[in-house]
Structures are given as structure tokens and as C-alpha cells.
Amino acid sequence: PPRSTLFPYTTLFRSLSAIGNPSSWNPYFYTTSVYSFTQALTKVAGRHELRFGYDMNYLEMNHWQPEIGSGPRGAFTFGGNTTSAPGYQPVGGWNGYAGFLLGLSSSYGKSVQAEEMTTREWQHGFYIRDRWQVNDKLTLNGGLRFEMYPVMTRANRGIERLDFNTWNVLIGGMGGNPSNVGVSPKPLYVVPRLGGAYRVDDQTVIRAGYGMTINPLPWSRPLRGFYPLTIAFGNSATGYNYITSLEQGIPVLPTPDLTSGAVPLPSGVNMRTPNPDNVDRATLHQWNLTFERRLPLDIVTSVAYVGTRTNGGYADIDRNYADPGTGNAGRQYFARSGAAQILDWGAWTTNKYHSLQVAVNRPFKNGLLLKGAYTWSKAMNMADEDGWTGLTWNHPTQFDRNYARAGYDRTHVFQMGVVYELPFLRESTSPVAYIIKDWQVNGIFSAFSGTPFTMGGNNPTLNAPGAGSITINQSADLTRINDPGRDSKLWDDSVFTHPTGLTFGNSGRNAFRYPGVWNLDLSLFRNIPIGRYR
């Protein structure tokens, strides 16, 4: 096809430069459309304000991008063994260069877009809300949302799913298969929302709220196109042979016939498959309690507790992991898939967030403006992303370790902004006043904790590919010995050792934290009146 006929990426042995474009993710051709419709009806009846509404989204994606593997142009590698012999040690990259001159490749690879990646997805939401002015002090809000997310389809058929029993990829709407191939999330989500505000007096208000939200993440991106839509293949020579020549090119891979509705998954091909028993959308619980008070000098301050919890975020678990000490041959599906990733996609993750939030605000008045906020919080999760993301550990014995501090967690965040017009000689018309008056100071101060990070370790003995990350062993509490700097050691690293035996390391995900940061932006301005204009 014309989109796949550019020059293949060619790698020569060792230090010689490669030829061609190394980016396997291009070229790409995208057409994405989103159609939205929203309609609401409001009715005021006495102290009640009723609102009824409907929201609709239709998502349409048409993508051509065989980014998995070596890409659509393909790739050749010219190793040193092709023009070498037993007992001979190649020098530099010259044996690989000789293989290139002869046109004898030691390996090849290519990705084929067997079918354009298309997705079609509907989202519907109905809601009813009542805003009730109970009296002059109390206002209540309550509502219900009814949401539906039909299973995504392709342009002309349903989705795909790997049957772990037969090792066939089931094609929705083909060969008698249902369009959803047995993937049946909840058909209707009902979520309540409730809030209220109570005015204690003219200076004090208490607010509280609780709401549930359904994760609206489109399935289109994570399920855009693995096998059989995109097929990555390749082969390598053994010993001192070549696998193909430039004249012969890369062999043509036959694309699978989907009409039967069941296509065997070839060995070595990565696959992401939705879990038919665990694809219900995540429920986000959000709650808050706020105390707001107007202080002297027109300063308004608020103190709030804010919390969220997400049950069932989407992520991958690689089921083709190896047990410790067994290597690639010990992978759970090695006999069928080799070392390929078999990604079980479902609602696996949990997120939690708790915070104390304080705000101070003063509108610009009498030459002074204040705007400040402080947050003391803790964010925990199993993965920082949602949808197209994996976990740190796939092995069942390590799975609970995924739940840890979020990578974006900052315990303390403080920000304060100020605008202040200097009060000196504002009304004076003396010569000195023209120098001293009309000056303004602006400043923004920020200080926040560093983000967490994971410290990796090394343990060749573990030999458990696909099982998860190896972390450093920590034998005692960390001791800070220097201030942060480019050439100084921040911590006493004598407490760290690499794990040994069949262990993953005892330090956790995001167990360490970068140093905090502060920043001050300060400026001095002068307003220069021109005539009667300022």
C-alpha cells in the first residue's frame, strides 16, 4: 500500500549510523469526530427551581497508524555474523557494513494495518435537579443522573476479545458472535448528588456536598487497535546465516480472515483484551465540608475538607508474567504467546484523596488585593493514569504493592499573591510627590512539597520477566546529609542495597520524595498619569 512503501529503517552493526526514519509510529492518518447534544428545561415553582436535562455524545474515530513493532515501513538489521565465521571476532561495524553491501539482512520486522482502526461510541445522560430555597438561611440542592454507555463498536462490526481457553481472538458481529463478544458492562448507572448551604449570619456560611460521578473515559483510545487490526511481525537469522536479502525484501504477511469470527492469536504478538467480568465504569465519590467567614478588612477566608474516592479505574494487568526464577520459559502463556504481552484490560485500580484546604481572599480595595491558598493533602492510587496504563507489579504476590502514594502527590502546597499600591503622598502635587507616589508592588510566593518517586534496584537472580519492577532494598530510615545540589549527595545511601535471591526489593512504589520547592516573583511598577488619564 502507498502508506507503507517508504524506505525501511536500516540498522548497521555497532557504531555505524542507521539509515531511514527510526520512528515506527509514523506516518499516521487521523479523522476524529465528536458530536454533542445538550438540552435542559428549567421550571420555577415557588421556592423550588427544577431542572431536567439530557446530554449526548457520539464519538467517531478513524485512524491509520500501525505503530506497534517496527512500523509500516518495516526495518532491516545487518548484524556482524552474516559475513563472519566461527572463531572470528568482528571489528567495529565493518562486518555489518559488508552484509549491507551484499544486501544480506540478519533480521527484519514490519507492522501491517490489516484493518483501519475505527471506533463508534455513544454516551447518554439524563438528569433531574431541584434547588430548594428552604428559607432565607438554608438552600438545598439534590439531583439524580441516569447514564448509559453502550459497548463500543467498529465501523462495520463489533469489538474483539481474546478467549483464554481456545486462544482465539473473537470478532464481534462475525461468525455468529454477538457484537460485544460477551463484554457486558452495567447498562445503566444511577448516581445521586446532594448539597446544601446554610447562612449562619451575614458573615458566616457553611457549605457541604456529596456527589457520585461515572468515569466517562471513551473506550476508543485503549481499545483502538491491537490484533487483528494491527499485526507486528518479524524474524531473525540464527548462527552465521541471513534471513532475507534486500532484493527479496520483507515477506508479505497474510492478513487473517475474520469471517469465521475466531482468529488464532499468533505467538509473539502483543494483545490487549477487555475482561468480560470486570469492565464496569469507575464510580467517583466526591464530598466536601466548607466553613466560610468574612473577617475584618474585607478579608474572606474559608476552611474546607475535600475528599474523593475512585473505585474501578481502567488499567492493564499483564497476565503473561513469569514466576521468580523461571525466566521467559516460565511465563504463564509462554507455550502459546512466547514473551508477548497479554494485557487483561479492566476496572482494576483504586484512588483516594483527602485534603484540608484553606483560602484567603481580599478584593482590590483601598490599594490592597490578597489571594492565597494552602492545601494539606494525601493522594493514594494504583496508577497515575487511566485507560491506557499498566501497573508496577503484575504478579499476584506483589499486586497489593501497587497501591501507594500517587506520583503527583504533594503534601503541602502554599500560594500567596498580593497587589499593593504604596500609600505615600497620593494626593500631593509637590515635586517630590511626582517621584514617590503611584508606585505599586506585586508579588506571588509559592512553596510546595516535592513529588514521590520509586527507586529501582537490580536483581538478575529474580529472572521474572513481566512480573513487575525491582526496587531497592532499604535497611533503615533515610538521613538527609546535604542540601539539594548538583554535586552533593542528598541522602546517606549506605541504607540502600540491591535485592538478592528471588525477591523484588522491599521499598515500595513512590516510597521516596524529591525535595520541596519555593519560588518568589516580586515586581515594582509605577503608574504614570498623562493629563487627566491614569
N, C-alpha and C positions, 0 to 999 in steps of 0.2 A: 504493500500500500504506500502511497506517496508520503504519508506522515512518518513512515518507518524506513525510508530509503536514504537517510543521511549517512555520513561516514561513521563507521563503528568506532567506539573508543578503543584505542590500541595501547596496551601496556607492554613496554620492553623491560627486560630483566634488569633489576637493581637500579643503578644510578642514571640510566638514560631516560630522557624525557619521554612522556607519553604523547600520543597523537590523538587529536579529536577532543570532543566535549565530554568531560567526566560526569556531568550532571545527568543522572538517569531519570530525573523527574520531569525533564522537558524533552520535546515540546508538549504543550498541553493546550486543549481547546475547551473552554468552559462556556456554557449557557445556563444561567441560573435565574429562575423567575420566582417571585413571591407575590401571591395575590391575597389581599386582605380586605375584609369587610367588617365594619363595626356599626351597630345601630343600638340606640338607647332611647327609652321612653321614661320621662320623669312626671310624677303626679304628686302634687302637694295637697295633703288632706289634713287640715288642722295643724297639729304640731308634728305631723309625720311628713317626711319627704321620701316617697317611694321611687325607686328606680329599677327598671327591668332592662336587660340588655342581652345582646348576642354578639360574640366575636368569632370570626372565621379566618383561618389561614390555609392557603393551599400552596404547597412548596413543590417546585418542579426543578429537577436538576438533570442536565445532560452534559456529561463530562467524558472527554477522551484524554486519558493520562495513565498509560501503563508504567507507573513509577516503581513498582516492586521489582527487585532484582536488578538486571543490567540495563533496563530501559528499552525503549522501542528501537533505537539504532543498533543495539547489540554491542558486544565487546569481544575483542581478541586479547589473549595474553601470549607473549612469546618468552617462554622460560629458557633457562640455560641448558636443560637436559636434552633438548631436541637435537642440538648439534654437538653434544658431548658424548662421553663414553665412560663405562665403569672405571673407577680409579682416577679419573681426571677431575681436577678441581677448577671450575670455571673462574676466569679472571675478569673482574668488573662486570660490565653488561655486554661484553662482546659476543658471547655465545648466544644470548638472546637476540642481539642485533643480527647475527648471522642467520638465526631462524627467521627473522623478519625479512631479510633479503631473499631467502629461499621461499618465503610465503608459507612456512610450516608453523602452525599455531599449536601451542601446548594446551590451551583451553579456550572455550567460548561461552557466551551467555547471551540471552535475549529475553525480552518481555513482550508478550503479544496481547493486544487488546482484542480478545475473542468476541467481545460484545461491548458496545458503548455503555458506559456506566450511567444508567438512568434511574431516577427515583421519583416517586409520586407520593405525596403525603398530605393528609388532611388533619386539621386541628379545629375542634369546635368547643365553644364555651358559652353557657347560658348562666345568667346570674340575676339575683334579686337582692336589693339592699334597702334597708329602712334607716333613715336618720330621724331619730325621735328626740325632739326638744321637750324633755320631761317637765322642766321648769326653768326658771331663769338661771339656775346654778348647774343643772345636770343635763348633759347631752349624751345619748347612747346611739351607737351605730351597730347594726347587725346585718349579716348577709350570708347567702349561700351561693356557691358556684357549682355548676354541673359541667364537667369537662369530659370530652371524648377524644381519643387518639387512635383512630383505626390503624391497623398494621400497614406499614409502608409497602408499596408495590413497585415493580419496574414498569416501564412504559407499556410492555405487551405481555407481562406475566407477573408472577409473584416473586417473593424473596427466596433465598437459599438457606439451607441448614445442613450441617454435617450430621449424619446418623452414625453415632459411635459404634453401633452394633454391626452394621454392614460396611462401614467406611465408605458409604456413598454420599455424595452431595445431592440432597433432594432439591428439585427445582419446582418452585411453586407454580401451580397452574399448568403443569406439563405432566404427561403420563398418568393422569388421574389424580395427581396430588392436589390438595387444597392450596389456595393461593398463599396462605400463611404457613404452610408446611408444619402445622402443629404448634406454631408460636402464637399463643393466645394471651396477651396481657389483659388486664382488667378492662371491661368495655366502658365502664362509667365510673368517674371519680366525683365524689361529693365532698366538698370542703367548706367548713364554716369559717366565718370571720366575725369577731366581736370586739368592740372598742367603746371607750367612754371618756368623757372629760367632766370634771367637777370643779367649779369655781368656788373655792373656799371663801375668798373675799376679793376685793378689787385688785389685790396684789399677788394672789396665790392661786395656782391652778394645778390640779392633779390629773394626769392622763394615764390610761392603761389600755392595752390592746393585746389580742391574741388572734393569730390567723394561720391557716394552712394553705399552702400553695403546692401545686403539682409541677414537677420538673417538665418544662416544655421543650426540652432538647430534641431537635429533629433527629430521627434515626438515620437520615440521609448521609451524614458525614461518616460516622463509624462503620456503617454497612454499605458504603458507597460501592466498593468493588474489590472483593477478593476472588478466589477461584469460584466459578469458571469464567468470570468476566475478564479478569487479568491473569495471565499464566506466565510465570517466570520459569525459565528452564536453562540448562547449561550442561556442560560435560568437560572432563579433563582427561588428558592422556596419562598413562601410567608408565613408569620406567623411563626409557630414553626414546619414546615414540612421540609422534604428533597426533593430534586428534582430528584436525582438518587443515585445509590449505586455504589461502586467500582466494585462489581460483574457484575452489568448491564452495567457499562461503559458509555461512551458518545454515545448518539443515533446517528445512521447513517443518515446523511442528504442527501436526494435525490438531485442529481445534475439536473439542468434544461435541458430540451430538446430544443436544439437550432434549430432544423429543421424547425420549424414554422416561424423563423425569427423574432419573437416578444416574449420576455420573461418578465413577470411582475417583477418589482423590489420589493423585499420583504421589509417590514417595518424594520427599524433599520439597514439597510445595506448601508454603505457609497458608493458614486458613483461619479466618475469624468466623465464628458461628454463634448466633444468638441461642441462649439457653432457653428451651421451651418452658421450663418450670420456674424461671426467675427473671422475668423481663418487665414486671410491673414498674411503672414510673415512680420515681422517688417522691416522697412526701416531705415537704419543708415546713417545719413548725417554727413560728416566729412569735415572740412575746416581748413586751416592754412595760415598764412602770416608770413614770416620769413625774418629778416634783419640780415645778417652775415657780420662781419667786422674783418679783420686781423689787430691787434694792434701792437705797438712796442713790442719787446722782444718775438716775435713769439707767441703771445697770440691771439687766435681766439675766438671771442665772438659772440653770436647770441641772438637775442631777437625775440620771436615769440608769436603770438596769435593763440591758438588752441581751436577749439570748436567742439562739437559733439551733435547730437540730434537723439534720437531713438523714432520712433512712432510705437507703437503696439507690445510691448514686451508681451510674453505669461505669464499668471498668472491665478489663480483661484479666482472666487467670490463665496462664499458660499451663495446660494440662499435660504437655509433653515434657515434664521435668524428670530429672534423674534423682534417684536416692543417693545419699552421700556415699562416695567411694565406688560408684558403679560406672561413671563416665557416660559417654554418649550411648553406649550399648545398653545402659540401664534406664534409658528414658522409657516412660510408661507406654509409648506407642512407637518405639523405635522400629519394630518389625514392619509397621505399616507406613510410617511417615519419616523415618530416619531422624535427622536432627531438626526438622522443620518445627516452627511454632504452631501449636494448635490452640488457638485463643478462644476460650469459653467466655463469651460476652454476656454480661448480665448485670443485675442490680446488686452489687456486692458491697458497696462502700457505705460508711457512716461518717458524718461530720457533726461536730459540736462547736458552739461558740458562746462564750459568756463574757460580759463586759460591764464595767462601770464607766459611764460617760458623763462628763461634766462640761458645760458650756457657759461662757461669759460673753455677753454682747452689750454694747452701748452704741446707739445710733450716733451719727456725727452731729454733735450739738455743742455749742459754745467752744468750738475749736478742738474737740476731742472725740475720737472714734476708737472703740475697743472691740476686738473679735478674737476670742480664744476658745480652745477646746483641749480637753485631756481625756484619754481613754486608757483604762487599765483592763486588759483583756487576756483571754486564753482561747486559742483556736486549735482544735484537735481534728485530725482526719486520717483517712487511709490512703488518699491520693489527692494531690493538689488540683488535678483536672477532672473533667467529667466527660464521658463519651469515648474519645479515642485516647485511652490511657491505660497503663498497666500498673501492677503492684510491685513493691520492692521484693516481696517474697511470695512465691507460688507454692512452695512445699507445704503440705498440711501441718507439719510440726512447727513451722515458723509463721503461719498465716496471721496469728494474733499480733505479731510484732509490727504489722503494717499500721496499726492504729497508734498514732504518736502525734507530736506537735506538727502542725501544718507548716509547710515551707514558707508561708507568708506571715506566720505568727510574729507579732511584735508586742511584747508585754506592756510596754509603756509608749504612748505617743502623746506629745505635747506640742501645741502650736499656739502662738500668740501674735496677733497683728495689732498695730497701733498707728493712728494718724493724729498728729498733734500740731496745732498752729501755735507758735510761740507768742506769748501774750504781750511782748514788750512794745510799748509806745504805739499801740494800734491806732489810736485816734490823733496822735500828734502829727503836726505838719512841720516840725523843725528839721533842719538839715540832717541832724543825727538820726532822726526817725526814719528818713528815707534809706538809711543804710541798715538799720537794725530791725525794722518791722517787716511783716509779710513773709516771714520765714516759716517753713513747715518741716517737721521731722516725720519720716515714715519708717517703720521697721517691722520685720517679720522674723520671729525666732521660732526655730523648730528643734526638737530633741526627741529621739526615738530609739528604742532598743534595736539591736541587730536581729537578723533573721536566723532561724536554725539551719543546720546543715548536718549531713551524715559523713562520718569519717570512714573511708573504705579501708579494708585490710587485704591481706594476701594469704592464701592457704591452698597451695596446689594439691595437698593431700585430700582435701574435701572432694574434688572432682565430681561435682554435682551440677552439670550444665542445665540451665533452665530452672533450677530450684530457687534461685534468688541471690541477692547480693551478699558479699562477705564484708563484715565490718571489723573495725579494730577492737582488740581486747583492751579493756580499761581496768586497772587493778586498784585504783584509789581515786579520791576526789581530785579534780583539776586545781592546780595552783597557778595563779597568774604571776609571772615574774617580771614582765615588762609592759610598758605602754605599747599600744599598736604602732608599728613602724615597718618600713620596708625591709630593713636589715636586722631586725631584732626578733628574738623568739618570744612569742606572747605567753605561752604556757610551758610549764615543766612537762616535757614529753617523756620523762622516764616512767610514767604510769601507763604508757602505751606499749603493747606488744602485738605481733601478728598472731592470729589463732592457729592452733595446730590440731592434728587429728581430724576427726570427722565433725568439725564444729564450724559454725557460721560467724563466730565472733559474738562477744557479749554486749557491746554497745549498740544502742538502738538506732532506729531511723530518726534523723533530726535530733540527735541527742546532744549536740553541741550548738553554740550560738556565736555568731560574729559579734564583734564589739559594737556598742551603740554609737550613734552619730548625732552631732548637733550642728546647727547652721544658723547664722545671723546675717540677714540682709538689712542694712541700715542706710538711709539716704537723707540728704538735706536738700530741700527745694526752696526756691524763692519765687513768689508771685510778683510780677512787675506790672502794676496798673498802667494803662495807657489811656490818658484822658479820663473820661468817666467810666471806662470799661475796666473790669478786673478779670 
